[in-house]
Amino acid sequence: MIGTLGVSFNNFSARNIFKKESWSPLPQGDGQRLSIRAQTNGRFFQSYNLSFTEPWLGGKKPNSFTAAGFYTRFNYSGGIFGIGGLTLSLGTRLKFPDDNFVSSTSINLQNLALTNWLDGLFRTENGEVVTDGNFNNFSITQNITRSTINNPLFPQEGSRFSLSLQATLPYSLFNDRPYADLPVAERFKWLEYHKWRFTAEWYTTLIGKLTLKTEAKIGMIGAYNKEIGISPFERFQLGGDGLNNQQFGQFNGTDIVSMRGYEITDLDGNLINGQTVATPIFDKFTVELRYPVSLNPNSTIYVLAFAQGGNAFRSFRDFNPFDIKRSAGVGLRVFLPMFGILGFDYGLGFDKDNNGSGNVFKTFGDFNIILGFEPE
C-alpha cells in the first residue's frame, strides 16, 4: 500500500507571486503548471517530486520549458537506495520538414547512492552485482517526434514516430586510468553511455469505429569504452504490467516496459543465475483491434483484442528481432478525468515453459491491471 498526496495548478503565474490580488489560493493567470507530489508507504519507500512548466516561453511561440526535481529513497532488508535529480527541458514545434514535428531537449543531473543494496537488479555484463557506491548520471537527451494522431484518448487515424538519444560525455576517453582493474563503484562512478529509443505507432479505421493499432518499440544502450562496459543503470526491464515495478521503485535507474502475457521472470534475457536483472536491449511489437463503447471525453471506454511479441537481450551479439515471445489476449480501457486510465488485460503467453502443468490458463495466462496511466 502506497499513499500519495499531490496537487497541480494548471493556471499558475510565477510573475504574480508578489501580487496579493492574484492569489486564489496561489498566483494565477499565465497558464503555467506547478505540480507537487509526495508518496510513501512508511519506512520502505518515500518519493518527492516538484515540477514547473512554462508552455509559452518568450510569450510568442509554444515553446515549453520545464524544470523538475525529485528525490526517492528505498530502505529494504537493511539496504538503502537513494536517487535524486534535476531535469531542465525545452520543447518546441518545428516547421521543417513539416509542422507535425516536435523537438525536445533536456539536461538531466542525477545522483544514485547505494548502501548494502542486495536487490540484484543492477549488474554488469560480467555478473558483478552493484551494491554500494555513489554514481553520477549527467546526460543530455534529444527527442524528435512526429505525430498526426487525431485524438489522444482514442486515436482512429494518424501515426506517431519518436526517436530519442540520451548520452553522457565519454569521461574515460579523457584519461588513462586502468578501468578494467577498478572495482565496480569506481568504474561506474561517472556513468557513461549512449541510449537509444525508437517508437512507431499507426492507427487505421477499418469498419465504422473499429480501429487497428500497430506499434513497434526498440531500446538499446551502449558503451564508449569496452574496458568499462555497459552501465548497470539506465537499462531496460521487459515484462509484467509495467505498473507494479514502478510503484515499488525498481524503475529508478531502469526503464520499465510492460509485456502482456509474460512476467519478468518468464523472459530468459531478464535473468542471470536465476536473479532478475535489467537488460541492455529490448524490442516489442503490438497489433491491437479497438472498439469504442463510449467516446465521451469525460468517460471514454473501449474494448480491445491484442497480439504481441517481444524479447529482452543480454548483448548486441544476441539481438535478433525475429526471436520474440508471443502472446495474445483481450482488454478494457476506461478514461476518467479524475483517475486517468483504468482497465485490465488478460493475455496468454504462448512461449512460456509448460513445466508439465495441464492447466493451460494457469500456466500461460497472465492478468494485468492498469491504474492511472497506460504503461509503456
Short mmCIF file of the C-alpha atoms (twelve columns), coordinates in Angstrom:
data_MODEL
# 
_entry.id   MODEL 
# 
loop_
_atom_site.group_PDB 
_atom_site.id 
_atom_site.type_symbol 
_atom_site.label_atom_id 
_atom_site.label_alt_id 
_atom_site.label_comp_id 
_atom_site.label_asym_id 
_atom_site.label_seq_id 
_atom_site.Cartn_x 
_atom_site.Cartn_y 
_atom_site.Cartn_z 
_atom_site.pdbx_PDB_model_num 
ATOM 1   C CA . MET A 1   0.000   0.000   0.000   1 
ATOM 2   C CA . ILE A 2   1.398   3.366   -1.063  1 
ATOM 3   C CA . GLY A 3   -0.103  6.687   -0.015  1 
ATOM 4   C CA . THR A 4   0.085   9.617   -2.423  1 
ATOM 5   C CA . LEU A 5   -0.570  13.286  -1.754  1 
ATOM 6   C CA . GLY A 6   -0.278  15.643  -4.694  1 
ATOM 7   C CA . VAL A 7   -1.594  18.881  -6.083  1 
ATOM 8   C CA . SER A 8   -1.339  20.534  -9.512  1 
ATOM 9   C CA . PHE A 9   -2.100  24.105  -10.519 1 
ATOM 10  C CA . ASN A 10  -2.694  24.454  -14.271 1 
ATOM 11  C CA . ASN A 11  -3.037  28.248  -14.390 1 
ATOM 12  C CA . PHE A 12  -0.112  29.226  -12.199 1 
ATOM 13  C CA . SER A 13  1.679   32.571  -12.606 1 
ATOM 14  C CA . ALA A 14  5.255   32.952  -11.386 1 
ATOM 15  C CA . ARG A 15  5.369   36.685  -12.156 1 
ATOM 16  C CA . ASN A 16  2.323   37.355  -9.933  1 
ATOM 17  C CA . ILE A 17  3.806   35.808  -6.802  1 
ATOM 18  C CA . PHE A 18  4.163   39.239  -5.173  1 
ATOM 19  C CA . LYS A 19  0.671   40.410  -6.189  1 
ATOM 20  C CA . LYS A 20  -1.744  39.583  -3.358  1 
ATOM 21  C CA . GLU A 21  -4.843  40.045  -5.533  1 
ATOM 22  C CA . SER A 22  -3.775  37.195  -7.847  1 
ATOM 23  C CA . TRP A 23  -3.590  34.570  -5.077  1 
ATOM 24  C CA . SER A 24  -6.557  32.165  -5.181  1 
ATOM 25  C CA . PRO A 25  -5.120  30.090  -3.489  1 
ATOM 26  C CA . LEU A 26  -1.852  30.582  -5.467  1 
ATOM 27  C CA . PRO A 27  -0.994  33.277  -8.029  1 
ATOM 28  C CA . GLN A 28  -2.887  32.615  -11.264 1 
ATOM 29  C CA . GLY A 29  -3.285  33.924  -14.779 1 
ATOM 30  C CA . ASP A 30  -0.364  32.842  -17.018 1 
ATOM 31  C CA . GLY A 31  -1.267  29.226  -17.830 1 
ATOM 32  C CA . GLN A 32  1.861   27.821  -16.190 1 
ATOM 33  C CA . ARG A 33  1.731   24.460  -14.426 1 
ATOM 34  C CA . LEU A 34  3.046   23.795  -10.920 1 
ATOM 35  C CA . SER A 35  2.924   20.258  -9.558  1 
ATOM 36  C CA . ILE A 36  3.916   18.917  -6.139  1 
ATOM 37  C CA . ARG A 37  3.631   15.276  -5.100  1 
ATOM 38  C CA . ALA A 38  4.746   13.046  -2.230  1 
ATOM 39  C CA . GLN A 39  4.467   9.257   -1.978  1 
ATOM 40  C CA . THR A 40  5.270   6.865   0.837   1 
ATOM 41  C CA . ASN A 41  4.368   3.535   2.361   1 
ATOM 42  C CA . GLY A 42  6.268   4.275   5.538   1 
ATOM 43  C CA . ARG A 43  9.865   3.293   6.065   1 
ATOM 44  C CA . PHE A 44  10.397  1.259   2.889   1 
ATOM 45  C CA . PHE A 45  9.523   3.801   0.178   1 
ATOM 46  C CA . GLN A 46  9.479   7.606   0.027   1 
ATOM 47  C CA . SER A 47  9.324   9.823   -3.054  1 
ATOM 48  C CA . TYR A 48  9.064   13.599  -3.511  1 
ATOM 49  C CA . ASN A 49  8.505   15.404  -6.818  1 
ATOM 50  C CA . LEU A 50  8.270   19.051  -7.859  1 
ATOM 51  C CA . SER A 51  7.844   20.400  -11.392 1 
ATOM 52  C CA . PHE A 52  7.158   23.730  -13.083 1 
ATOM 53  C CA . THR A 53  6.196   24.197  -16.740 1 
ATOM 54  C CA . GLU A 54  6.031   27.368  -18.804 1 
ATOM 55  C CA . PRO A 55  4.130   26.445  -22.022 1 
ATOM 56  C CA . TRP A 56  4.883   29.736  -23.832 1 
ATOM 57  C CA . LEU A 57  8.496   30.597  -23.083 1 
ATOM 58  C CA . GLY A 58  9.127   34.025  -24.573 1 
ATOM 59  C CA . GLY A 59  5.389   34.691  -24.961 1 
ATOM 60  C CA . LYS A 60  5.255   34.437  -28.770 1 
ATOM 61  C CA . LYS A 61  5.604   30.742  -29.660 1 
ATOM 62  C CA . PRO A 62  4.516   27.478  -27.947 1 
ATOM 63  C CA . ASN A 63  7.986   26.767  -26.573 1 
ATOM 64  C CA . SER A 64  7.550   24.604  -23.493 1 
ATOM 65  C CA . PHE A 65  10.112  24.954  -20.702 1 
ATOM 66  C CA . THR A 66  10.044  22.541  -17.744 1 
ATOM 67  C CA . ALA A 67  12.120  22.386  -14.570 1 
ATOM 68  C CA . ALA A 68  11.603  19.277  -12.439 1 
ATOM 69  C CA . GLY A 69  13.278  17.830  -9.385  1 
ATOM 70  C CA . PHE A 70  12.787  14.626  -7.430  1 
ATOM 71  C CA . TYR A 71  14.165  12.516  -4.623  1 
ATOM 72  C CA . THR A 72  13.318  8.868   -3.994  1 
ATOM 73  C CA . ARG A 73  14.573  6.632   -1.196  1 
ATOM 74  C CA . PHE A 74  14.172  2.924   -0.508  1 
ATOM 75  C CA . ASN A 75  15.040  1.028   2.656   1 
ATOM 76  C CA . TYR A 76  14.795  -2.732  2.192   1 
ATOM 77  C CA . SER A 77  16.292  -5.508  4.341   1 
ATOM 78  C CA . GLY A 78  18.935  -3.152  5.685   1 
ATOM 79  C CA . GLY A 79  19.893  -1.847  2.253   1 
ATOM 80  C CA . ILE A 80  19.345  1.758   1.188   1 
ATOM 81  C CA . PHE A 81  18.928  3.100   -2.321  1 
ATOM 82  C CA . GLY A 82  18.511  6.846   -2.858  1 
ATOM 83  C CA . ILE A 83  18.241  8.731   -6.129  1 
ATOM 84  C CA . GLY A 84  17.860  12.467  -6.588  1 
ATOM 85  C CA . GLY A 85  17.798  14.504  -9.749  1 
ATOM 86  C CA . LEU A 86  17.064  17.703  -11.600 1 
ATOM 87  C CA . THR A 87  15.868  17.996  -15.199 1 
ATOM 88  C CA . LEU A 88  15.650  21.091  -17.389 1 
ATOM 89  C CA . SER A 89  13.892  20.610  -20.727 1 
ATOM 90  C CA . LEU A 90  12.827  22.715  -23.683 1 
ATOM 91  C CA . GLY A 91  10.278  21.586  -26.256 1 
ATOM 92  C CA . THR A 92  9.405   23.380  -29.473 1 
ATOM 93  C CA . ARG A 93  7.397   22.700  -32.619 1 
ATOM 94  C CA . LEU A 94  9.423   22.533  -35.831 1 
ATOM 95  C CA . LYS A 95  8.483   23.902  -39.255 1 
ATOM 96  C CA . PHE A 96  10.746  21.534  -41.189 1 
ATOM 97  C CA . PRO A 97  10.110  19.042  -42.741 1 
ATOM 98  C CA . ASP A 98  6.501   19.896  -41.741 1 
ATOM 99  C CA . ASP A 99  4.503   21.316  -38.828 1 
ATOM 100 C CA . ASN A 100 3.946   17.902  -37.224 1 
ATOM 101 C CA . PHE A 101 7.491   17.614  -35.859 1 
ATOM 102 C CA . VAL A 102 8.316   18.444  -32.229 1 
ATOM 103 C CA . SER A 103 11.806  18.667  -30.758 1 
ATOM 104 C CA . SER A 104 12.561  18.227  -27.063 1 
ATOM 105 C CA . THR A 105 15.971  18.738  -25.461 1 
ATOM 106 C CA . SER A 106 16.693  18.114  -21.785 1 
ATOM 107 C CA . ILE A 107 19.628  18.258  -19.400 1 
ATOM 108 C CA . ASN A 108 19.498  15.584  -16.701 1 
ATOM 109 C CA . LEU A 109 21.516  15.668  -13.474 1 
ATOM 110 C CA . GLN A 110 21.192  12.650  -11.178 1 
ATOM 111 C CA . ASN A 111 22.964  11.063  -8.255  1 
ATOM 112 C CA . LEU A 112 22.392  7.442   -7.252  1 
ATOM 113 C CA . ALA A 113 23.546  6.261   -3.826  1 
ATOM 114 C CA . LEU A 114 23.529  2.573   -2.830  1 
ATOM 115 C CA . THR A 115 24.362  1.195   0.603   1 
ATOM 116 C CA . ASN A 116 24.289  -2.580  1.005   1 
ATOM 117 C CA . TRP A 117 21.618  -2.775  -1.721  1 
ATOM 118 C CA . LEU A 118 21.233  -6.515  -2.292  1 
ATOM 119 C CA . ASP A 119 18.262  -6.370  -4.663  1 
ATOM 120 C CA . GLY A 120 20.472  -7.612  -7.515  1 
ATOM 121 C CA . LEU A 121 18.763  -5.627  -10.282 1 
ATOM 122 C CA . PHE A 122 21.913  -3.669  -11.103 1 
ATOM 123 C CA . ARG A 123 24.566  -5.946  -12.594 1 
ATOM 124 C CA . THR A 124 27.384  -5.661  -15.082 1 
ATOM 125 C CA . GLU A 125 27.731  -7.921  -18.105 1 
ATOM 126 C CA . ASN A 126 30.302  -9.910  -16.115 1 
ATOM 127 C CA . GLY A 127 27.686  -10.661 -13.456 1 
ATOM 128 C CA . GLU A 128 29.092  -8.239  -10.868 1 
ATOM 129 C CA . VAL A 129 26.343  -7.025  -8.530  1 
ATOM 130 C CA . VAL A 130 26.302  -3.296  -7.753  1 
ATOM 131 C CA . THR A 131 25.504  -2.994  -4.044  1 
ATOM 132 C CA . ASP A 132 27.404  0.085   -2.796  1 
ATOM 133 C CA . GLY A 133 28.644  3.391   -4.121  1 
ATOM 134 C CA . ASN A 134 27.754  6.874   -5.327  1 
ATOM 135 C CA . PHE A 135 27.106  7.181   -9.043  1 
ATOM 136 C CA . ASN A 136 26.757  10.397  -11.045 1 
ATOM 137 C CA . ASN A 137 24.466  10.323  -14.067 1 
ATOM 138 C CA . PHE A 138 24.780  13.578  -16.052 1 
ATOM 139 C CA . SER A 139 23.256  13.329  -19.524 1 
ATOM 140 C CA . ILE A 140 21.612  15.207  -22.376 1 
ATOM 141 C CA . THR A 141 18.512  13.824  -24.085 1 
ATOM 142 C CA . GLN A 142 17.361  14.786  -27.567 1 
ATOM 143 C CA . ASN A 143 13.970  13.614  -28.784 1 
ATOM 144 C CA . ILE A 144 12.368  14.147  -32.198 1 
ATOM 145 C CA . THR A 145 8.677   13.253  -32.555 1 
ATOM 146 C CA . ARG A 146 6.286   13.427  -35.481 1 
ATOM 147 C CA . SER A 147 2.604   12.972  -34.654 1 
ATOM 148 C CA . THR A 148 -0.567  13.186  -36.751 1 
ATOM 149 C CA . ILE A 149 -2.828  11.429  -34.228 1 
ATOM 150 C CA . ASN A 150 -6.323  12.924  -34.315 1 
ATOM 151 C CA . ASN A 151 -7.470  12.094  -30.749 1 
ATOM 152 C CA . PRO A 152 -5.187  11.467  -27.747 1 
ATOM 153 C CA . LEU A 153 -7.777  9.356   -25.873 1 
ATOM 154 C CA . PHE A 154 -8.974  7.126   -28.724 1 
ATOM 155 C CA . PRO A 155 -6.962  7.713   -31.911 1 
ATOM 156 C CA . GLN A 156 -8.685  6.491   -35.068 1 
ATOM 157 C CA . GLU A 157 -6.334  7.962   -37.646 1 
ATOM 158 C CA . GLY A 158 -2.750  9.100   -37.895 1 
ATOM 159 C CA . SER A 159 0.662   7.969   -36.738 1 
ATOM 160 C CA . ARG A 160 3.349   8.817   -34.248 1 
ATOM 161 C CA . PHE A 161 7.103   8.308   -34.606 1 
ATOM 162 C CA . SER A 162 9.602   9.079   -31.875 1 
ATOM 163 C CA . LEU A 163 13.395  8.788   -31.819 1 
ATOM 164 C CA . SER A 164 15.419  9.726   -28.752 1 
ATOM 165 C CA . LEU A 165 19.093  9.697   -27.838 1 
ATOM 166 C CA . GLN A 166 20.284  10.062  -24.255 1 
ATOM 167 C CA . ALA A 167 24.042  10.377  -23.879 1 
ATOM 168 C CA . THR A 168 26.716  11.282  -21.373 1 
ATOM 169 C CA . LEU A 169 30.229  12.527  -22.011 1 
ATOM 170 C CA . PRO A 170 32.848  9.790   -22.666 1 
ATOM 171 C CA . TYR A 171 34.754  10.620  -19.480 1 
ATOM 172 C CA . SER A 172 37.107  7.628   -19.725 1 
ATOM 173 C CA . LEU A 173 38.498  8.840   -23.053 1 
ATOM 174 C CA . PHE A 174 39.954  11.899  -21.315 1 
ATOM 175 C CA . ASN A 175 42.299  9.913   -19.040 1 
ATOM 176 C CA . ASP A 176 44.341  6.698   -18.971 1 
ATOM 177 C CA . ARG A 177 43.048  5.051   -15.793 1 
ATOM 178 C CA . PRO A 178 43.136  1.198   -15.788 1 
ATOM 179 C CA . TYR A 179 39.345  0.852   -15.730 1 
ATOM 180 C CA . ALA A 180 39.372  -2.910  -16.233 1 
ATOM 181 C CA . ASP A 181 41.154  -3.318  -12.865 1 
ATOM 182 C CA . LEU A 182 38.948  -0.921  -10.876 1 
ATOM 183 C CA . PRO A 183 36.128  -2.101  -8.581  1 
ATOM 184 C CA . VAL A 184 32.552  -1.531  -9.756  1 
ATOM 185 C CA . ALA A 185 31.941  1.514   -7.542  1 
ATOM 186 C CA . GLU A 186 34.963  3.296   -9.061  1 
ATOM 187 C CA . ARG A 187 34.482  2.087   -12.625 1 
ATOM 188 C CA . PHE A 188 30.948  3.493   -12.835 1 
ATOM 189 C CA . LYS A 189 31.284  6.484   -10.511 1 
ATOM 190 C CA . TRP A 190 30.688  8.709   -13.544 1 
ATOM 191 C CA . LEU A 191 28.212  6.853   -15.726 1 
ATOM 192 C CA . GLU A 192 28.935  6.949   -19.433 1 
ATOM 193 C CA . TYR A 193 26.656  5.542   -22.125 1 
ATOM 194 C CA . HIS A 194 24.610  6.294   -25.223 1 
ATOM 195 C CA . LYS A 195 20.991  5.147   -25.050 1 
ATOM 196 C CA . TRP A 196 18.592  4.927   -27.994 1 
ATOM 197 C CA . ARG A 197 14.803  4.583   -28.017 1 
ATOM 198 C CA . PHE A 198 12.558  4.287   -31.079 1 
ATOM 199 C CA . THR A 199 8.752   4.064   -31.127 1 
ATOM 200 C CA . ALA A 200 6.389   3.879   -34.097 1 
ATOM 201 C CA . GLU A 201 2.570   3.808   -33.885 1 
ATOM 202 C CA . TRP A 202 -0.086  3.670   -36.611 1 
ATOM 203 C CA . TYR A 203 -3.868  3.992   -36.252 1 
ATOM 204 C CA . THR A 204 -6.247  2.947   -39.017 1 
ATOM 205 C CA . THR A 205 -10.065 2.911   -39.078 1 
ATOM 206 C CA . LEU A 206 -11.220 -0.408  -40.539 1 
ATOM 207 C CA . ILE A 207 -15.037 -0.555  -40.414 1 
ATOM 208 C CA . GLY A 208 -17.185 2.034   -38.653 1 
ATOM 209 C CA . LYS A 209 -15.463 2.725   -35.319 1 
ATOM 210 C CA . LEU A 210 -13.331 -0.430  -35.332 1 
ATOM 211 C CA . THR A 211 -9.712  0.753   -35.198 1 
ATOM 212 C CA . LEU A 212 -6.437  -1.062  -35.821 1 
ATOM 213 C CA . LYS A 213 -3.351  -0.029  -33.850 1 
ATOM 214 C CA . THR A 214 0.104   -1.300  -34.821 1 
ATOM 215 C CA . GLU A 215 3.184   -0.436  -32.778 1 
ATOM 216 C CA . ALA A 216 6.903   -1.184  -32.630 1 
ATOM 217 C CA . LYS A 217 9.346   -0.287  -29.831 1 
ATOM 218 C CA . ILE A 218 13.083  -0.820  -29.613 1 
ATOM 219 C CA . GLY A 219 15.546  0.273   -26.939 1 
ATOM 220 C CA . MET A 220 19.331  -0.097  -26.770 1 
ATOM 221 C CA . ILE A 221 22.128  1.144   -24.532 1 
ATOM 222 C CA . GLY A 222 25.802  1.038   -25.482 1 
ATOM 223 C CA . ALA A 223 29.221  1.886   -24.034 1 
ATOM 224 C CA . TYR A 224 32.065  4.097   -25.238 1 
ATOM 225 C CA . ASN A 225 34.809  2.097   -23.553 1 
ATOM 226 C CA . LYS A 226 34.961  -1.715  -23.663 1 
ATOM 227 C CA . GLU A 227 37.092  -1.799  -20.503 1 
ATOM 228 C CA . ILE A 228 34.238  -0.204  -18.557 1 
ATOM 229 C CA . GLY A 229 31.379  -1.981  -20.269 1 
ATOM 230 C CA . ILE A 230 27.692  -1.108  -20.403 1 
ATOM 231 C CA . SER A 231 26.334  0.882   -17.474 1 
ATOM 232 C CA . PRO A 232 24.380  -1.204  -14.913 1 
ATOM 233 C CA . PHE A 233 21.908  1.699   -14.725 1 
ATOM 234 C CA . GLU A 234 19.635  3.185   -17.405 1 
ATOM 235 C CA . ARG A 235 18.886  -0.261  -18.813 1 
ATOM 236 C CA . PHE A 236 15.511  -1.838  -19.591 1 
ATOM 237 C CA . GLN A 237 13.273  -4.356  -17.893 1 
ATOM 238 C CA . LEU A 238 10.665  -6.036  -20.096 1 
ATOM 239 C CA . GLY A 239 7.676   -7.928  -18.735 1 
ATOM 240 C CA . GLY A 240 4.768   -7.669  -16.344 1 
ATOM 241 C CA . ASP A 241 2.178   -4.916  -16.281 1 
ATOM 242 C CA . GLY A 242 4.646   -2.016  -16.171 1 
ATOM 243 C CA . LEU A 243 2.900   -0.730  -13.054 1 
ATOM 244 C CA . ASN A 244 3.904   -2.823  -10.030 1 
ATOM 245 C CA . ASN A 245 7.609   -2.400  -10.737 1 
ATOM 246 C CA . GLN A 246 7.291   1.351   -10.935 1 
ATOM 247 C CA . GLN A 247 5.267   1.629   -7.735  1 
ATOM 248 C CA . PHE A 248 7.846   -0.376  -5.808  1 
ATOM 249 C CA . GLY A 249 10.734  1.606   -7.099  1 
ATOM 250 C CA . GLN A 250 12.751  -0.651  -9.363  1 
ATOM 251 C CA . PHE A 251 12.116  1.820   -12.144 1 
ATOM 252 C CA . ASN A 252 14.759  4.072   -10.633 1 
ATOM 253 C CA . GLY A 253 17.744  3.763   -12.902 1 
ATOM 254 C CA . THR A 254 15.794  1.372   -15.174 1 
ATOM 255 C CA . ASP A 255 13.205  1.825   -17.945 1 
ATOM 256 C CA . ILE A 256 10.176  -0.373  -17.216 1 
ATOM 257 C CA . VAL A 257 8.412   -1.776  -20.314 1 
ATOM 258 C CA . SER A 258 5.254   -3.882  -19.982 1 
ATOM 259 C CA . MET A 259 4.796   -7.198  -21.797 1 
ATOM 260 C CA . ARG A 260 1.305   -8.648  -21.748 1 
ATOM 261 C CA . GLY A 261 1.140   -12.397 -21.150 1 
ATOM 262 C CA . TYR A 262 4.613   -12.579 -19.548 1 
ATOM 263 C CA . GLU A 263 6.053   -11.780 -16.164 1 
ATOM 264 C CA . ILE A 264 9.625   -10.512 -15.895 1 
ATOM 265 C CA . THR A 265 10.885  -13.921 -14.814 1 
ATOM 266 C CA . ASP A 266 9.348   -15.583 -17.910 1 
ATOM 267 C CA . LEU A 267 11.970  -13.974 -20.168 1 
ATOM 268 C CA . ASP A 268 15.442  -15.511 -20.133 1 
ATOM 269 C CA . GLY A 269 17.047  -12.175 -21.013 1 
ATOM 270 C CA . ASN A 270 15.890  -10.786 -17.637 1 
ATOM 271 C CA . LEU A 271 17.723  -13.443 -15.630 1 
ATOM 272 C CA . ILE A 272 21.322  -14.160 -14.659 1 
ATOM 273 C CA . ASN A 273 21.812  -17.248 -12.476 1 
ATOM 274 C CA . GLY A 274 18.135  -17.104 -11.569 1 
ATOM 275 C CA . GLN A 275 18.319  -13.464 -10.439 1 
ATOM 276 C CA . THR A 276 16.214  -10.714 -12.040 1 
ATOM 277 C CA . VAL A 277 18.360  -8.097  -13.803 1 
ATOM 278 C CA . ALA A 278 17.939  -5.235  -16.244 1 
ATOM 279 C CA . THR A 279 18.930  -5.763  -19.881 1 
ATOM 280 C CA . PRO A 280 20.729  -3.573  -22.453 1 
ATOM 281 C CA . ILE A 281 18.348  -4.314  -25.352 1 
ATOM 282 C CA . PHE A 282 14.646  -4.983  -25.837 1 
ATOM 283 C CA . ASP A 283 12.099  -4.973  -28.631 1 
ATOM 284 C CA . LYS A 284 8.302   -5.179  -28.586 1 
ATOM 285 C CA . PHE A 285 5.727   -5.366  -31.387 1 
ATOM 286 C CA . THR A 286 1.977   -4.961  -30.915 1 
ATOM 287 C CA . VAL A 287 -1.187  -5.281  -33.002 1 
ATOM 288 C CA . GLU A 288 -4.490  -4.201  -31.405 1 
ATOM 289 C CA . LEU A 289 -8.092  -4.133  -32.532 1 
ATOM 290 C CA . ARG A 290 -10.030 -1.476  -30.603 1 
ATOM 291 C CA . TYR A 291 -13.749 -0.755  -30.475 1 
ATOM 292 C CA . PRO A 292 -15.203 2.187   -28.513 1 
ATOM 293 C CA . VAL A 293 -18.148 1.703   -26.173 1 
ATOM 294 C CA . SER A 294 -18.233 5.432   -25.381 1 
ATOM 295 C CA . LEU A 295 -16.306 8.338   -26.930 1 
ATOM 296 C CA . ASN A 296 -17.499 10.886  -24.358 1 
ATOM 297 C CA . PRO A 297 -14.376 12.888  -23.339 1 
ATOM 298 C CA . ASN A 298 -15.457 12.593  -19.691 1 
ATOM 299 C CA . SER A 299 -15.750 8.800   -19.828 1 
ATOM 300 C CA . THR A 300 -14.033 7.257   -22.835 1 
ATOM 301 C CA . ILE A 301 -14.463 3.463   -22.809 1 
ATOM 302 C CA . TYR A 302 -13.210 0.887   -25.303 1 
ATOM 303 C CA . VAL A 303 -12.540 -2.842  -25.547 1 
ATOM 304 C CA . LEU A 304 -9.550  -4.365  -27.313 1 
ATOM 305 C CA . ALA A 305 -8.020  -7.586  -28.562 1 
ATOM 306 C CA . PHE A 306 -4.255  -7.780  -28.978 1 
ATOM 307 C CA . ALA A 307 -1.403  -9.857  -30.322 1 
ATOM 308 C CA . GLN A 308 2.063   -9.014  -29.031 1 
ATOM 309 C CA . GLY A 309 5.632   -10.172 -29.320 1 
ATOM 310 C CA . GLY A 310 8.891   -9.056  -27.771 1 
ATOM 311 C CA . ASN A 311 12.059  -10.098 -26.029 1 
ATOM 312 C CA . ALA A 312 14.984  -8.938  -23.894 1 
ATOM 313 C CA . PHE A 313 18.609  -9.493  -24.928 1 
ATOM 314 C CA . ARG A 314 21.828  -9.530  -22.931 1 
ATOM 315 C CA . SER A 315 24.111  -8.240  -25.721 1 
ATOM 316 C CA . PHE A 316 24.132  -6.790  -29.225 1 
ATOM 317 C CA . ARG A 317 25.565  -10.079 -30.448 1 
ATOM 318 C CA . ASP A 318 22.448  -11.905 -29.210 1 
ATOM 319 C CA . PHE A 319 19.944  -9.374  -30.585 1 
ATOM 320 C CA . ASN A 320 17.535  -10.890 -33.090 1 
ATOM 321 C CA . PRO A 321 14.286  -9.015  -33.882 1 
ATOM 322 C CA . PHE A 322 12.721  -12.281 -35.107 1 
ATOM 323 C CA . ASP A 323 13.375  -14.056 -31.787 1 
ATOM 324 C CA . ILE A 324 10.246  -12.980 -29.932 1 
ATOM 325 C CA . LYS A 325 7.978   -14.292 -27.198 1 
ATOM 326 C CA . ARG A 326 4.389   -14.277 -28.476 1 
ATOM 327 C CA . SER A 327 1.152   -13.526 -26.663 1 
ATOM 328 C CA . ALA A 328 -2.496  -12.682 -27.387 1 
ATOM 329 C CA . GLY A 329 -5.479  -11.622 -25.314 1 
ATOM 330 C CA . VAL A 330 -8.221  -9.104  -24.594 1 
ATOM 331 C CA . GLY A 331 -8.578  -5.959  -22.518 1 
ATOM 332 C CA . LEU A 332 -10.690 -2.996  -21.439 1 
ATOM 333 C CA . ARG A 333 -9.855  0.690   -21.002 1 
ATOM 334 C CA . VAL A 334 -11.825 3.414   -19.201 1 
ATOM 335 C CA . PHE A 335 -10.661 7.030   -19.110 1 
ATOM 336 C CA . LEU A 336 -11.990 9.195   -16.261 1 
ATOM 337 C CA . PRO A 337 -10.554 12.735  -15.849 1 
ATOM 338 C CA . MET A 338 -10.309 12.278  -12.078 1 
ATOM 339 C CA . PHE A 339 -8.357  8.987   -12.195 1 
ATOM 340 C CA . GLY A 340 -6.813  8.802   -15.659 1 
ATOM 341 C CA . ILE A 341 -6.700  5.465   -17.486 1 
ATOM 342 C CA . LEU A 342 -8.208  2.426   -15.724 1 
ATOM 343 C CA . GLY A 343 -8.512  -1.056  -17.163 1 
ATOM 344 C CA . PHE A 344 -7.189  -4.584  -17.439 1 
ATOM 345 C CA . ASP A 345 -5.561  -7.002  -19.869 1 
ATOM 346 C CA . TYR A 346 -5.646  -10.777 -19.922 1 
ATOM 347 C CA . GLY A 347 -3.018  -12.393 -22.109 1 
ATOM 348 C CA . LEU A 348 -1.815  -15.878 -22.947 1 
ATOM 349 C CA . GLY A 349 1.947   -16.229 -23.379 1 
ATOM 350 C CA . PHE A 350 2.403   -18.957 -25.974 1 
ATOM 351 C CA . ASP A 351 6.165   -19.362 -25.467 1 
ATOM 352 C CA . LYS A 352 6.205   -19.900 -21.721 1 
ATOM 353 C CA . ASP A 353 7.652   -23.059 -20.193 1 
ATOM 354 C CA . ASN A 354 4.808   -25.504 -19.548 1 
ATOM 355 C CA . ASN A 355 6.543   -27.225 -16.609 1 
ATOM 356 C CA . GLY A 356 4.306   -30.267 -17.107 1 
ATOM 357 C CA . SER A 357 1.131   -28.488 -15.966 1 
ATOM 358 C CA . GLY A 358 -2.097  -29.491 -17.667 1 
ATOM 359 C CA . ASN A 359 -3.923  -26.228 -16.853 1 
ATOM 360 C CA . VAL A 360 -3.394  -24.034 -19.927 1 
ATOM 361 C CA . PHE A 361 -4.875  -20.847 -18.426 1 
ATOM 362 C CA . LYS A 362 -2.935  -21.179 -15.164 1 
ATOM 363 C CA . THR A 363 0.349   -21.867 -16.948 1 
ATOM 364 C CA . PHE A 364 0.128   -19.475 -19.884 1 
ATOM 365 C CA . GLY A 365 -2.362  -16.843 -18.666 1 
ATOM 366 C CA . ASP A 366 -1.398  -13.505 -17.133 1 
ATOM 367 C CA . PHE A 367 -3.789  -10.836 -15.775 1 
ATOM 368 C CA . ASN A 368 -2.685  -7.186  -15.618 1 
ATOM 369 C CA . ILE A 369 -4.426  -4.162  -14.100 1 
ATOM 370 C CA . ILE A 370 -3.915  -0.623  -15.448 1 
ATOM 371 C CA . LEU A 371 -4.219  2.213   -12.914 1 
ATOM 372 C CA . GLY A 372 -3.773  5.890   -13.711 1 
ATOM 373 C CA . PHE A 373 -1.711  5.657   -16.897 1 
ATOM 374 C CA . GLU A 374 -1.126  3.440   -19.924 1 
ATOM 375 C CA . PRO A 375 2.160   1.577   -19.313 1 
ATOM 376 C CA . GLU A 376 4.832   1.527   -21.988 1 
# 
